């Protein structure tokens, strides 16, 4: 299935950010003083509430860094707010070239890689998964998602590529599933992104499956949590797309990302394995325990210098604010960056639209009242996703804006940073509107 004849007027998109403040101020945003600046620079004066938020988190010692980027249209550089250090006990300051573990911000990258293959006819959006990976032909579904693995019924419909892109396949996830299914995921090494070399209290010591092909085969042997196309449930489906991409393209997953996305986008510092020579610019990651940050993965001994046994399309990448902004800029250009078509225009339009099947219930999910595209949440003209260590990024097609928040702590719910960011952003936009009206 290709998208050359896709009707652009049929596209509906939704947002990574809850609420309307971020989305309601296109006129005010167009007056920002850095709109036509040629080089990246700090624009804290234009965003006093956002800057104050960053300053507060840094001054209180809650995070080592809080760095935000804002870019317009196809401007070469995003502009910055905030800052901080690479780590609490390190002297170097973060900048657009600092390396961050982006975890699930990998998902939109994998989603767009999948859309490339759909656009060129190597996959179909509604193609059954078993046509690519035959082991997924006759799936069983748990009667109780937390119940015994032998209490199942046959899947009523096959998993499709659309289901994988939108977390509606019914697959589980070792960070979401409970009971016997979670135990089976761990026992079979069905893990996604990595965290630390240090044993983490409360987390099982899991040995990853020996490669993506084995990982996928083991996943096919386990039952689904839900019937496909009935519920939105965060899952291992984007990781599985890594194996789908390998089979459909004839290339290993990491090589596909490198040659088809990273190189044409000029993303020269995005990897699943960080070269030892680059660790000096890598941030430290911290676990928040009782409100205090404790070392979780320090750059000097990071697990990300080891080649992963299973390259995770759902959470395996390390990147920089500069690199990821180039990915966002490519999306904002509907697949074209610096005059080079990286992804077909309609593939991006479809991938950033609401792809949820009509039969899916989202009422009790994280995205209730919203939509989901190719690996990212969508709402009112924006597309994006966040990462487990606090990062978040989105493109807004209505405003021609790309934005991202960069920090490193886990779990994300330890601080209300994202909600506070939204409020601060709305306050600054309100002030801009008032100044323009005066």
C-alpha positions as MATLAB code, in Angstrom:
seq = 'XXXXXXXXXXXXXXXXXXXXXXXXXXXXXXXXXXXXXXXXXXXXXXXXXXXXXXXXXXXXXXXXXXXXXXXXXXXXXXXXXXXXXXXXXXXXXXXXXXXXXXXXXXXXXXXXXXXXXXXXXXXXXXXXXXXXXXXXXXXXXXXXXXXXXXXXXXXXXXXXXXXXXXXXXXXXXXXXXXXXXXXXXXXXXXXXXXXXXXXXXXXXXXXXXXXXXXXXXXXXXXXXXXXXXXXXXXXXXXXXXXXXXXXXXXXXXXXXXXXXXXXXXXXXXXXXXXXXXXXXXXXXXXXXXXXXXXXXXXXXXXXXXXXXXXXXXXXXXXXXXXXXXXXXXXXXXXXXXXXXXXXXXXXXXXXXXXXXXXXXXXXXXXXXXXXXXXXXXXXXXXXXXXXXXXXXXXXXXXXXXXXXXXXXXXXXXXXXXXXXXXXXXXXXXXXXXXXXXX';
ca = [
       0.000    0.000    0.000;
       1.443    3.374   -1.025;
       0.186    6.828   -0.107;
       0.657    8.778   -3.308;
      -3.083    9.368   -3.692;
      -3.790   10.031   -0.021;
      -6.320   12.847    0.496;
      -4.553   15.424    2.657;
      -7.890   16.929    3.694;
      -8.813   13.690    5.460;
      -5.916   13.909    7.927;
      -6.827   14.491   11.571;
      -4.085   14.946   14.192;
      -3.951   15.151   17.952;
      -1.454   16.388   20.645;
       1.237   15.166   22.949;
       0.361   17.897   25.419;
      -2.933   17.882   27.329;
      -4.967   21.074   27.450;
      -5.404   23.922   25.019;
      -2.970   26.597   26.162;
      -0.093   25.337   24.061;
      -2.258   25.043   20.983;
      -4.237   28.260   21.136;
      -1.668   30.943   20.513;
      -0.495   30.789   16.914;
      -0.759   34.545   16.427;
       1.207   35.294   19.563;
       3.877   32.732   18.757;
       4.477   34.332   15.383;
       5.660   37.499   17.139;
       8.483   35.821   19.049;
      11.685   37.841   18.636;
      13.828   34.823   17.704;
      11.624   33.694   14.838;
      14.084   34.772   12.154;
      17.321   34.296   14.084;
      19.961   32.401   12.116;
      21.833   30.709   14.957;
      20.744   28.838   18.053;
      20.842   30.941   21.200;
      19.218   31.246   24.605;
      15.762   32.837   24.471;
      14.877   32.736   28.180;
      13.758   36.373   28.089;
      11.008   35.416   25.658;
       9.881   32.534   27.864;
      10.206   33.852   31.457;
       7.853   31.295   33.003;
       9.510   28.390   31.227;
      12.925   29.762   32.183;
      11.797   30.150   35.793;
      10.651   26.533   35.832;
      14.059   25.373   34.641;
      15.865   27.618   37.109;
      13.750   26.324   40.003;
      14.359   22.660   39.250;
      18.070   23.312   38.884;
      18.369   25.518   41.982;
      16.513   22.987   44.133;
      18.830   20.228   42.970;
      15.999   18.095   41.629;
      17.695   17.543   38.286;
      21.200   18.093   36.989;
      19.867   19.676   33.799;
      16.662   20.950   32.280;
      17.204   22.089   28.707;
      14.409   23.102   26.328;
      14.464   23.717   22.588;
      12.081   25.650   20.328;
      12.375   25.868   16.547;
      10.267   27.422   13.810;
       9.516   25.815   10.480;
      12.683   24.999    8.575;
      15.035   27.260   10.516;
      18.407   25.567   10.776;
      18.621   25.704   14.574;
      16.307   25.342   17.515;
      16.652   28.016   20.199;
      17.174   27.124   23.830;
      15.937   27.810   27.352;
      17.453   26.484   30.575;
      20.602   24.446   30.956;
      22.464   22.784   33.798;
      25.318   20.295   33.960;
      25.969   16.915   32.422;
      25.745   15.500   35.940;
      25.558   16.719   39.530;
      29.252   16.058   40.084;
      30.507   17.030   36.645;
      31.623   20.494   35.533;
      30.486   20.416   31.906;
      27.327   22.293   30.885;
      24.672   20.702   28.681;
      24.083   22.078   25.209;
      22.497   21.014   21.941;
      25.220   18.393   21.432;
      24.830   16.658   24.815;
      23.790   13.007   24.680;
      20.539   11.932   26.324;
      18.866    8.547   26.707;
      15.615    9.200   24.842;
      13.912    5.854   25.577;
      10.391    5.898   24.108;
      11.126    8.945   21.968;
      12.635    6.163   19.846;
       9.082    5.053   18.999;
       8.265    7.857   16.518;
      11.559    7.116   14.752;
      10.632    3.442   14.374;
       7.108    4.449   13.417;
       8.352    6.650   10.597;
      10.774    3.935    9.443;
       7.735    1.667    9.134;
       5.838    4.340    7.185;
       8.738    4.510    4.709;
       8.305    0.822    3.925;
       4.543    1.196    3.640;
       4.989    4.149    1.296;
       7.284    2.180   -1.023;
       4.961   -0.827   -1.053;
       7.038   -3.252    1.025;
       4.431   -3.298    3.797;
       0.728   -2.535    4.036;
      -0.795   -0.454    6.792;
      -3.549   -3.027    7.269;
      -1.450   -6.014    6.244;
      -1.684   -8.968    8.652;
       1.500   -9.319   10.681;
       1.659  -13.072   10.001;
       2.312  -12.361    6.318;
       5.644  -10.858    7.403;
       6.290  -12.925   10.548;
       4.446  -16.272   10.155;
       4.884  -17.170   13.842;
       2.126  -14.660   14.655;
      -0.508  -16.410   12.528;
      -2.587  -18.175   15.208;
      -2.437  -16.023   18.324;
      -4.170  -16.823   21.594;
      -5.661  -14.193   23.920;
      -5.775  -14.366   27.711;
      -9.238  -14.574   29.211;
      -7.855  -12.593   32.159;
      -4.865  -10.299   31.333;
      -3.421  -11.111   34.770;
      -4.484  -14.736   34.787;
      -2.852  -18.084   33.918;
      -1.239  -18.400   30.516;
      -3.180  -21.538   29.589;
      -6.587  -19.898   30.016;
      -6.959  -18.441   26.533;
      -9.254  -18.079   23.530;
      -8.279  -17.677   19.869;
      -7.670  -14.182   18.523;
     -10.750  -13.009   16.635;
      -8.784  -10.953   14.141;
      -5.142  -11.016   13.026;
      -2.670   -8.417   14.252;
      -1.920   -5.829   11.545;
       0.869   -3.302   11.006;
      -1.600   -0.549   11.969;
      -2.195   -2.300   15.295;
       1.543   -2.434   15.996;
       2.000    1.256   15.197;
      -0.838    2.288   17.521;
      -0.501   -0.092   20.519;
      -3.751   -1.817   19.615;
      -2.295   -5.258   18.815;
      -3.178   -6.726   22.217;
       0.487   -7.470   22.956;
       1.805   -7.056   26.490;
       4.898   -5.244   27.790;
       7.168   -6.247   30.639;
       6.709   -2.746   32.133;
       2.898   -2.898   31.848;
       1.815   -6.528   32.075;
       1.130   -8.176   35.420;
       1.006  -11.672   36.839;
       2.081  -14.713   34.816;
       2.365  -12.810   31.544;
       4.839  -10.321   33.000;
       6.825  -13.196   34.491;
       6.887  -14.916   31.106;
       8.107  -11.761   29.395;
      10.978  -11.497   31.856;
      11.803  -15.206   31.707;
      12.023  -15.027   27.924;
      14.162  -11.884   27.902;
      11.442   -9.803   26.249;
      12.758   -6.456   27.424;
      13.013   -3.108   25.662;
      15.396   -0.271   26.477;
      18.244   -0.630   28.959;
      18.638    1.253   32.242;
      21.810    0.521   34.177;
      24.640   -1.863   34.956;
      23.700   -1.407   38.610;
      21.118   -3.868   40.042;
      17.920   -1.903   40.692;
      15.902   -2.846   43.809;
      12.472   -4.129   42.871;
      13.443   -4.933   39.299;
      14.173   -8.526   38.252;
      17.541   -9.416   36.779;
      16.516  -10.192   33.200;
      18.809  -11.656   30.543;
      17.707  -10.239   27.163;
      16.916  -12.623   24.329;
      19.937  -13.268   22.068;
      18.912  -11.063   19.164;
      15.855   -9.438   17.673;
      14.783  -12.465   15.624;
      14.750  -14.747   18.679;
      13.055  -11.985   20.679;
      10.231  -11.828   18.119;
       9.871  -15.624   17.922;
       9.608  -15.876   21.708;
       7.041  -13.087   21.786;
       4.885  -14.970   19.271;
       4.724  -17.956   21.631;
       3.025  -15.966   24.405;
      -0.663  -15.033   24.531;
      -1.970  -11.540   23.959;
      -3.403   -9.414   26.763;
      -6.397   -8.290   24.704;
      -8.131   -9.045   21.448;
      -6.473   -7.058   18.633;
      -8.159   -3.768   17.666;
     -10.250   -3.573   20.841;
      -8.157   -1.601   23.348;
      -5.264    0.842   23.450;
      -2.630   -0.705   25.700;
       1.026    0.382   25.811;
       2.950   -2.572   24.483;
       6.032   -4.158   22.938;
       4.533   -3.623   19.488;
       6.941   -0.865   18.413;
       9.887   -3.048   19.429;
       8.390   -5.812   17.293;
       8.264   -3.430   14.344;
      12.060   -3.465   14.433;
      11.936   -7.109   13.356;
       9.179   -6.361   10.824;
      11.436   -3.695    9.292;
      14.295   -6.190    9.052;
      12.225   -8.765    7.187;
      10.486   -6.279    4.905;
      13.652   -4.346    4.014;
      16.248   -7.117    4.005;
      18.472   -4.985    6.262;
      19.183   -5.307    9.957;
      17.140   -2.818   11.972;
      19.955   -0.562   13.144;
      21.449   -0.334    9.654;
      18.051    0.626    8.250;
      17.681    3.473   10.739;
      21.239    4.623   10.074;
      21.092    4.634    6.288;
      17.468    5.629    5.722;
      16.851    8.166    8.516;
      19.924    9.230   10.499;
      22.340    9.826    7.624;
      19.950   11.741    5.329;
      18.725   13.776    8.316;
      22.266   14.615    9.401;
      21.683   12.945   12.761;
      25.328   12.202   13.417;
      25.016   11.596   17.178;
      22.108    9.163   17.420;
      22.961    5.584   18.327;
      21.912    2.483   20.222;
      25.572    1.948   21.125;
      27.431    5.098   22.176;
      31.087    5.147   21.077;
      33.501    5.270   23.994;
      34.977    8.422   22.441;
      31.665   10.269   22.914;
      30.884    9.548   26.572;
      32.382   12.862   27.721;
      29.299   14.640   26.344;
      26.794   12.119   27.671;
      24.516   13.148   30.516;
      24.199   11.168   33.754;
      20.856    9.556   34.528;
      19.402    9.557   38.035;
      16.757    7.603   39.885;
      14.551    9.659   42.199;
      14.075    8.002   45.596;
      12.182    9.859   48.317;
      12.604   13.090   46.381;
      16.389   12.717   46.123;
      18.340   11.908   42.954;
      20.609    8.876   43.136;
      23.037    7.768   40.393;
      21.406    5.277   38.057;
      23.525    5.310   34.910;
      26.596    7.545   34.953;
      28.229    8.418   31.659;
      31.630    7.182   32.857;
      30.261    3.637   33.194;
      27.124    3.791   31.072;
      25.484    0.620   29.846;
      24.986    2.333   26.498;
      28.588    1.726   25.435;
      27.674   -1.979   25.248;
      26.060   -3.222   22.052;
      22.480   -4.229   22.915;
      21.558   -7.866   22.467;
      18.169   -6.723   21.207;
      18.048   -3.351   19.398;
      14.926   -1.726   20.822;
      12.731    0.163   18.395;
      10.565    1.111   21.339;
      13.211    2.577   23.619;
      16.816    1.975   22.641;
      18.229    5.222   21.264;
      20.570    7.841   22.654;
      20.435   11.194   20.868;
      21.126   14.917   21.220;
      18.785   17.932   21.232;
      20.340   18.990   17.926;
      19.862   15.591   16.266;
      16.314   15.058   17.452;
      15.403   18.593   16.410;
      16.529   17.651   12.904;
      14.179   14.654   13.018;
      11.355   16.950   14.153;
      12.266   19.464   11.470;
      12.074   16.702    8.854;
       8.595   15.792   10.087;
       7.556   19.435   10.067;
       8.760   19.560    6.453;
       6.528   16.576    5.627;
       9.500   14.313    5.049;
      11.898   16.769    3.403;
      14.947   18.299    5.100;
      17.430   20.669    3.455;
      15.936   19.858    0.076;
      16.323   16.094    0.506;
      13.241   13.869    0.641;
      13.859   11.481    3.532;
      10.296   10.137    3.732;
       7.473   10.596    1.257;
       5.179   13.511    2.094;
       1.990   11.509    2.331;
       3.708    8.835    4.433;
       4.442   11.554    7.011;
       0.932   12.956    6.722;
      -0.569    9.532    7.353;
       1.946    8.631   10.060;
       1.213   11.801   12.020;
      -2.557   11.356   11.719;
      -4.889    9.404   13.972;
      -4.486    5.773   12.900;
      -6.493    4.180   15.705;
      -8.971    1.570   14.470;
     -12.588    2.638   14.941;
     -13.192   -0.434   17.116;
     -10.636    0.590   19.771;
     -11.710    1.756   23.225;
      -9.365    4.409   24.685;
     -11.633    5.527   27.538;
      -9.515    4.011   30.320;
      -6.141    4.557   28.652;
      -3.411    7.197   28.814;
      -4.694    8.689   25.562;
      -8.413    8.965   26.369;
      -9.990   11.487   24.022;
      -6.858   11.664   21.893;
      -5.440    9.747   18.956;
      -2.334    7.805   18.039;
      -0.260    7.717   14.884;
       2.932    5.938   13.843;
       4.530    5.578   17.257;
       3.314    8.862   18.747;
       0.332   10.543   20.310;
      -1.608   12.986   18.104;
      -4.013   15.829   18.924;
      -5.116   19.019   17.178;
      -2.268   19.227   14.707;
       0.603   17.975   16.852;
       2.506   14.701   16.944;
       5.066   13.447   19.438;
       5.958   11.290   22.414;
       8.015   11.312   25.612;
      10.774    9.165   27.093;
      11.102    7.288   30.384;
      13.927    9.544   31.607;
      11.891   12.757   31.374;
      12.419   13.821   27.772;
       9.530   14.898   25.555;
       9.255   16.233   21.996;
       6.570   17.257   19.519;
       5.886   18.990   16.224;
       2.928   21.353   15.861;
       1.779   21.605   12.258;
      -0.690   24.387   13.011;
       1.990   26.680   14.405;
       4.974   25.395   12.432;
       6.711   24.778   15.755;
       9.002   22.016   16.951;
       9.779   21.744   20.652;
      11.467   19.430   23.127;
      12.268   19.133   26.820;
      15.541   17.475   27.828;
      16.453   16.131   31.255;
      17.485   12.775   32.798;
      15.652   11.258   35.748;
      13.475    8.224   36.411;
      10.652    7.595   36.923;
       9.028   10.501   35.094;
       6.163   10.661   37.594;
       8.631   11.469   40.403;
       8.187   15.137   39.451;
       5.223   16.951   37.868;
       7.645   18.546   35.415;
       5.668   17.973   32.239;
       2.438   19.443   33.587;
       4.367   22.351   35.044;
       6.029   22.929   31.698;
       2.631   23.159   30.012;
       1.406   25.684   32.574;
       4.565   27.771   32.259;
       4.326   27.713   28.492;
       0.703   28.817   28.598;
       1.560   31.662   30.991;
       4.243   32.954   28.621;
       1.923   32.742   25.634;
      -0.772   34.639   27.535;
       1.726   37.392   28.272;
       2.738   37.505   24.606;
      -0.877   37.863   23.531;
      -1.424   40.665   26.021;
       1.717   42.481   24.851;
       0.632   42.210   21.242;
      -2.834   43.562   22.039;
      -1.470   46.536   24.000;
];
